[in-house]
Amino acid sequence: MLLDEVFLFLHNTGRAPNHAIFSTEYLGHSARYYDYLRCSDAQPSLRSLVRAALRLTDISEEAGAGCIADQAATLARRVITAAFRRCL
């Protein structure tokens, strides 16, 4: 799942130390939302995809140039593409 990659990136950069922070701060849902997605194999909501893409874009812009900025921007593009595909 794409959100697994997003979580790993955020976790490895110290921005999301656990699933609860990722769920609330980056997906905009309850603390156990990401766990629910992983356990049930459910699709993330459109709202959570858009929020994650926006937050990743913010990280990319704040980081300036470099590896972190590039990774965040790439993930943001992938997430927003997944969101757009849900709308078709």
N, C-alpha and C positions, 0 to 999 in steps of 0.2 A: 504494500500500500504506500502511496506517495507520502501520506502523512507520517509514516514511519521514518522516511528519509528526512523530512522536515524536523521531526522531533530529535533525531540523532544529531543533525546539524546544530540545532538550538542547544541541545544538551552539551555537546562537545565544545561549544563556544561559551558555555556558562550562563546562557540566557534562560534556559528551562531546565532546572535541576531535577524535576520529576514530572510525572504525567499530569498531576493536578495543576501545576503551574501552566503547563502547556495547554491543557484544556480550557482553563479560565482566561489566561492572558493572551493566548495566540489563536484559540478557536472560538472564544466567546461563549462558552457553555459551562455547565457545571463541572466540578472537579473530577468527576469520574467519566466524562463524556468520551475521552480518548480511549479509556479502558473498555468502555462499552463498544466502541467501534471495532477495536481489536478482537474482542471476545465473540462478538456477534457477526463479524464480517459484514457489517452494515456499511452503506455508503455515507460519507460525511455530508452534512447539509451544505447547500450552496452558500449559506451565510458563513459557515465556518471556513470554507475554501477561500472565499473573498477576503475574510478577515485575515487569514494566514498569509495570503498573497500581499495584502497591504502592509502587514507587519514586517514581512521579509523585505519588501521594497524599502521601508523605513530603515531597516538595518543596513541594507546595501548603501543607501544614501549617507547614513551616519558614518559608515566605515570608510567612506572615501574610496581610494583605489586599493587594490590588493586582493588577496585570496578570499578573505571573508566577504568582502563586497561582491566579488564575482560569484561566489557560491550562493550567497543570499539572492542575488539578482537572477541567477539561473533557476533556483528553486521557485522564486516568485513567478517567473514566466511559466514554469511547468504547472504550478498550482492554478494560476489563472486560466491556463489552457484547459485544464481539467474542469474548471468551473464553467467555462464557455461550452464545452462539450456536453455538459449536463443540461444546458439550455436548448440544445438543438432537438 
